[in-house]
Amino acid sequence: MTTPTGATRAEICVVACAEAWRGDGEILAATAGTVPALGARLARLTFSPHLLLTDGEAMLLSTPQDPGRIEGWLPYRKHLSLAARGKRHMMMGAAQLDRYGNQNISCVGDWARPRRQLLGARGAPSNTVNHPVSYWVPRHSPRVFVPRVDMVSGVGYDRAAAQGPAVARFHGLRRVVTDLAVLDFATRDHRMRLASVHPGVGTDQVRERTGFALAVDGEVPTTREPTEEELRLLREVLDPHGTRDREVRT
Amino acid sequence: MTGLDKRLSLPEFAGRITSGMTVGIGGWGARRKPMALVRALLRTGVRDLTVVSCGGPDVGLLAAAGRIRTLIAPFVTLDSVPLEPHFRAARESGALCFEEWDESMFLWGLTAAAHRLPFMPVRGGLGSDVPRRNPRLRTVTSPYEDGEELLAAPALDLDVALVHMNRADVRGNGQSLGPDPYFDDLFTEAARHTYLSCEQIVDRFAGPPQSLLVQRQNVTGVLHTPRGAHFTSCAPDYGRDEAFQRAYVRAAGDPGTWREFEARFLAGDEHAYQRAVDGREPEEATA
């Protein structure tokens, strides 16, 4: 399925991810997953030229157009310090997310003896209390969007508010991009809101695929289309082999 | 005091590790893991270890052999394969006690141990379920005007640390030539004894001074183990053996296949392991 501009769903998602870093200035755009990585690179090449990007390991890239050209060194230890200083906006993945943005990448089921052990909390606890965080969910489903996560790896708004100033001080979840929609927390009590649906997706479809009631105010807009220049950069420069379409099927 | 030449054989090293020890393992995920040292431990009867690691197949192999009582880790992954199959199985069968730490807690816990401090304050972990699943974690209130209540990451004091370097000298100075030192120098500083394996032993180091990561006053034994990080990566000497890693993951999925894998690769000494790796059919080595 394509849209008036001929963009695929994956391309809509890349641009929706890129938008997460709009206006972020000179900070590190960190990602997990193909589509967010492309989004960060697209933002860097267009409307957020000051962003810093890594090669996925310890090097900072001068430009995403030339992976061999580096501008800095960011091994894990410096990376963690940078995150603690707040100079980073990361888009992480999530095995589970609840309505306040509590995220689980640790395990599914009872933590003491999980049904499915996943990665472990990794840096999610510190990321969420130190700098802006967004999430990428390539398959929007009630298995991901659950009433209650089995383990809070990344801290959500309700936890941050309840735990006091040391947690809330630098906490801020920006948006959740999925293959169907963009969600945010722009509600009075920071409950997750349906911010936009991707072209061709109905709001009912998103509601059905979400395991809790999403906040909706008024008419839900449609996620914006990529510009011609964005499509050109994405298709010719950043992802000529179409890896984006393997993460989000059209 | 032993002599300046700290070289040991793998059996000599393994004989110094006893059951119940707390063992820190350097590297990160499936990158520059001291795998020859881990394989040497598998040949002993050592058990009930507390393993401290940014985990990869080091944790997987020790867990599969039932050697871990407690694991302290922020994650266990094979990088190009996100989930470590043996770690998963051990957790899902309740075979090991897991202390799940946040990465920044882990960094500061090692730093505290390296500085002989009881803890370091850290924001990461607060508000998450990490402290709720770990009753030994405590908070600490800043004595200054801010009065913030922060997590007190306890010192990760290690009995021994195991690290793998690109180059070392016989005295125990170690050089990391890859893009990321990970936490390896901290591991050596947090441990009473460090055993350092390396790709090459040199008389004279070449390369920038910043690459001289590990210092001999922190090292008890040096082991020359060419391709000793296999199948994890050891840049720039070699990359991860992805075909081998895929075979490892496939084998881990079934007890019978795993026994065959063990018989083929892990039944002999390190030379036998390396020969078995080289003895793979060309199509296996790229599968």
Boltz contact constraints between the chains, C-beta under 6 A:
constraints:
  - contact:
      token1: [A, 57]
      token2: [B, 179]
      max_distance: 6.0
  - contact:
      token1: [A, 58]
      token2: [B, 179]
      max_distance: 6.0
  - contact:
      token1: [A, 58]
      token2: [B, 180]
      max_distance: 6.0
  - contact:
      token1: [A, 75]
      token2: [B, 180]
      max_distance: 6.0
  - contact:
      token1: [A, 75]
      token2: [B, 181]
      max_distance: 6.0
  - contact:
      token1: [A, 76]
      token2: [B, 180]
      max_distance: 6.0
  - contact:
      token1: [A, 80]
      token2: [B, 104]
      max_distance: 6.0
  - contact:
      token1: [A, 80]
      token2: [B, 107]
      max_distance: 6.0
  - contact:
      token1: [A, 111]
      token2: [B, 133]
      max_distance: 6.0
  - contact:
      token1: [A, 113]
      token2: [B, 94]
      max_distance: 6.0
  - contact:
      token1: [A, 114]
      token2: [B, 91]
      max_distance: 6.0
  - contact:
      token1: [A, 117]
      token2: [B, 88]
      max_distance: 6.0
  - contact:
      token1: [A, 117]
      token2: [B, 91]
      max_distance: 6.0
  - contact:
      token1: [A, 117]
      token2: [B, 92]
      max_distance: 6.0
  - contact:
      token1: [A, 119]
      token2: [B, 75]
      max_distance: 6.0
  - contact:
      token1: [A, 119]
      token2: [B, 77]
      max_distance: 6.0
  - contact:
      token1: [A, 120]
      token2: [B, 74]
      max_distance: 6.0
  - contact:
      token1: [A, 120]
      token2: [B, 75]
      max_distance: 6.0
  - contact:
      token1: [A, 120]
      token2: [B, 100]
      max_distance: 6.0
  - contact:
      token1: [A, 121]
      token2: [B, 100]
      max_distance: 6.0
  - contact:
      token1: [A, 121]
      token2: [B, 102]
      max_distance: 6.0
  - contact:
      token1: [A, 121]
      token2: [B, 130]
      max_distance: 6.0
  - contact:
      token1: [A, 122]
      token2: [B, 74]
      max_distance: 6.0
  - contact:
      token1: [A, 122]
      token2: [B, 75]
      max_distance: 6.0
  - contact:
      token1: [A, 123]
      token2: [B, 103]
      max_distance: 6.0
  - contact:
      token1: [A, 125]
      token2: [B, 102]
      max_distance: 6.0
  - contact:
      token1: [A, 125]
      token2: [B, 124]
      max_distance: 6.0
  - contact:
      token1: [A, 125]
      token2: [B, 125]
      max_distance: 6.0
  - contact:
      token1: [A, 125]
      token2: [B, 128]
      max_distance: 6.0
  - contact:
      token1: [A, 125]
      token2: [B, 130]
      max_distance: 6.0
  - contact:
      token1: [A, 126]
      token2: [B, 102]
      max_distance: 6.0
  - contact:
      token1: [A, 126]
      token2: [B, 104]
      max_distance: 6.0
  - contact:
      token1: [A, 126]
      token2: [B, 124]
      max_distance: 6.0
  - contact:
      token1: [A, 129]
      token2: [B, 123]
      max_distance: 6.0
  - contact:
      token1: [A, 129]
      token2: [B, 126]
      max_distance: 6.0
  - contact:
      token1: [A, 129]
      token2: [B, 127]
      max_distance: 6.0
  - contact:
      token1: [A, 151]
      token2: [B, 129]
      max_distance: 6.0
  - contact:
      token1: [A, 152]
      token2: [B, 128]
      max_distance: 6.0
  - contact:
      token1: [A, 152]
      token2: [B, 129]
      max_distance: 6.0
  - contact:
      token1: [A, 155]
      token2: [B, 127]
      max_distance: 6.0
  - contact:
      token1: [A, 155]
      token2: [B, 128]
      max_distance: 6.0
  - contact:
      token1: [A, 159]
      token2: [B, 127]
      max_distance: 6.0
  - contact:
      token1: [A, 160]
      token2: [B, 127]
      max_distance: 6.0
  - contact:
      token1: [A, 163]
      token2: [B, 127]
      max_distance: 6.0
  - contact:
      token1: [A, 166]
      token2: [B, 126]
      max_distance: 6.0
  - contact:
      token1: [A, 166]
      token2: [B, 148]
      max_distance: 6.0
  - contact:
      token1: [A, 166]
      token2: [B, 149]
      max_distance: 6.0
  - contact:
      token1: [A, 166]
      token2: [B, 150]
      max_distance: 6.0
  - contact:
      token1: [A, 167]
      token2: [B, 126]
      max_distance: 6.0
  - contact:
      token1: [A, 167]
      token2: [B, 127]
      max_distance: 6.0
